Amino acid sequence: MQSKSKSDVFYLILLVLTLITMVIGITFTYFSLVAKEKEDNTKIQTGILSINYVDGESIGGSGLIPINEPNLDTDYAVYKKKFSVRSKGTLDQVLDIYINVTKNDFSSNALRFALYNNQYKKIATGIIPSSGSVLLISGDYLKSNSTNDYTVLIWLQENNTNQNYEANNMFVGGLDITARQIKYE
């Protein structure tokens, strides 16, 4: 019986030593991996984007009369909307700017738009559909911790015919802006 208890003690000591060796090995492996890992491998950054609708978020126009493409100095028969997009983060971004049309009583392809940047340069033009979303500009660069200012003009395009049927029509929509990060620091 004594040899059985000696063998039990021997196996118990061997089991404890094996467990201690395993714990030391696992701990050494873990700390070796952590020490080799670079900080940038697991670094995640996000940006903060805020939109300032200088004239409010919604877009609504009525009483538009037919004209050819206006410019920023045109004060009649055109709807002007000023807005700013500000990045408060550390990441550069590209912006996609949309008009989400909720109501458009005007004829198909009758309303047009032009988008200007803060240097008063026209950066996009197009047609406003009767419903849905229209992309004003895609991929406009916004530097981290800066602001981009925009003005959108909406007008009833002159087609050299009698357009009295467009009188008292209404357009309603809103601006939607999406941003994609393009630079990691």
N, C-alpha and C positions, 0 to 999 in steps of 0.2 A: 504494500500500500504506500509505503514511503516513496517509492520510485514514481508512482503515479502522481503524487502531490508535488514531487520535485519537477516532473515534466510539466505539470500544470503551471507551476510558478515560472518555469523557464519560458513556456509559451506566452504567459501573461506579460513577462518582461519584454519578450520579443515583440509582442503586439504593441505595447506602449512605445517602445523604441521606434517601431515602424510608423506609428501615428505621429510621433514627434518629428521624424524625418520627413514625412509627407507634409506636415504643417509648415516646417521650415522651407521645404522646396516650393510649395505653393506661394508662400509669402515672398520668397526671393524672386520668383517668376513674376508675380504681380508688381513688385516695386521696380524690377528691371524694365518691364513694359511701360510703366508710368514714367520712369526716368527717360526712356527713349522717345516717348511721344512728344511731338512738337506742339507748342501752344496753338499755332495756326491751323492745325489739323482739325480741331474741334471748335474753332471760334465761329460763332454765328452772330451776324449783325443785322439789324433791321433799321429801316428808315421811318421817319414820321412825316406824313404829308398832310397839309391842311389846305383847304380851299376857302378863299375869301371872295364871295360874290359881292362885288362893290355895289352893284345895283340890285341885289337880291338874287336868289337861286332860280326862280321861275322866269320863263320867257313867255311873253304874251304880246301879240300884236294885232291891232285892228286899225282900220282907217288907212291902210297902206294904199297908195295910188301908184299906178304903173310908172316906172322909171327905168332907165338903163343903169348899169352898175354904178352905185354911188361910191364915194370915198369917205374917209373919216371926217371930212369937213362938211359933208352933206347933213343938213339939219331938218329936212322935210322928207316925208314919204319913206322913211327908213327907220327900222327898229335897231337901236344900238344897245349892246349889252357889254359892260366892262366886268372883268373878273380877274382874280389873281390866284395863282397856285404857288404855295410856299412849302418848301422842304425844311423841316426842322431837325432832320437827322444828319447822319454822317455819310450817307450813301447817295451817289449820283443816280438819277432815274431817267427813264424816258416815259413820256405821257402819251396816252391816247385820249382825245377829247371828242365827245359825242354830244349831239342834241337828241334827246329822247322826245319824239313827237307824240303828244297825247291827243291833240285835236288840230286838224288842219282842214278848214272849209274851202280853201282855195283850190283851184283846178290843179290837176296833175302837172308837175314840173313848173308851176307858176312862181313859186317862191324860190329865191336864190339866197346864198349866204357867201360872205367873205370873212375870213379870220385874219386879224392883224396882231403882230407881236408888240412888245413894248418899245421897239424902235420905229413903230408906225409902218412897218413893212408888211405887205400882204403875204401871208404864208399859206393860204388855202382858199379855194372857192368851190362852189358846188350847188347842187339842187337839193331842196328839202322835200322829202317824200310826204305822201298823205298820212302815213302813220309809221310807227317803228322808230328805229334808231338810225341816225346818219352820222358817219364818221367825219368830223371836221378836219382832224389832223392825227397822224399816227407817228409815233417815235420822236416827238419833240423833246429835246434835251433839257433836263432840269438839274442844275448843279446842286450838290448837297448844301444845305443851310443857305439857300437863296430863294428868290421869288421870280416867277415869270408872270408878266401882266399881259392880258389879251383883251381885244375888243372884237366882238362878232357883230356884223351888220346883216340884217335880213330885210329883203325888199321884194316887191312884186315886180317881176321882170316885164318890161314893155315889150309887146309883140306886134306892134303896129296895126292892131285891130281894135275895135271897140271892146273894152274890157269892163264895161259897166256892170256886168253880171258878177264881178268880183267884189262889188261894193258891199260893205257890212259883213264881210267874211271875217273869220277869226282864226288865229293861230295860237296854240298853247303848247308849251313843252318845257323841258328842263335840261340842264347841263349834267352830263355824267363824265367823270374823269377817272381813268385807271392809270396806275403807275407800275413800272417794272424796274427793279433794281438792276444796275448795269456795272457797278464797280464795288469791289470789296477792298477795304483798307486793312 
